[in-house]
Amino acid sequence: MNITGHTVEKLEDPTGILTGERYEYLLDVEVPEDDELYTENGLLIKVIYAVDENGARVAQYYLMERSTEKYFDFELEDEEEELIRTYVAEHHGAEEPEKG
């Protein structure tokens, strides 16, 4: 799995229930054809990144097909999850996110 780029948007909590800030990252991902995550329509990973008094963390992630936005019911392997955590942490704050 190779992350080739991303977009980020700051999410607003209209209820005020959540502490800290939430960001939605859409990661562009390439996977080999022989990988179970491969789809001809491309793969995106939607990541909810939380930043609060406890630090920053990946709160949730979802795998989805790029062209149809259909969600997949897969869990990533530990090293793939670590790749996502590392990528988002390295890129967080590097650019100004769009307001949601």
Stockholm file with secondary structure:
# STOCKHOLM 1.0

chainA/1-100         MNITGHTVEKLEDPTGILTGERYEYLLDVEVPEDDELYTENGLLIKVIYAVDENGARVAQYYLMERSTEKYFDFELEDEEEELIRTYVAEHHGAEEPEKG
#=GR chainA/1-100 SS CEEEEEEEEEECCTTCCSCSEEEEEEEEEECCTTSTTCCTTCEEEEEEEEEETTEEEEEEEEEEETTTCCEECCCCCHHHHHHHHHHHHHHTTSSCCEEC
#=GC SS_cons         CEEEEEEEEEECCTTCCSCSEEEEEEEEEECCTTSTTCCTTCEEEEEEEEEETTEEEEEEEEEEETTTCCEECCCCCHHHHHHHHHHHHHHTTSSCCEEC
//
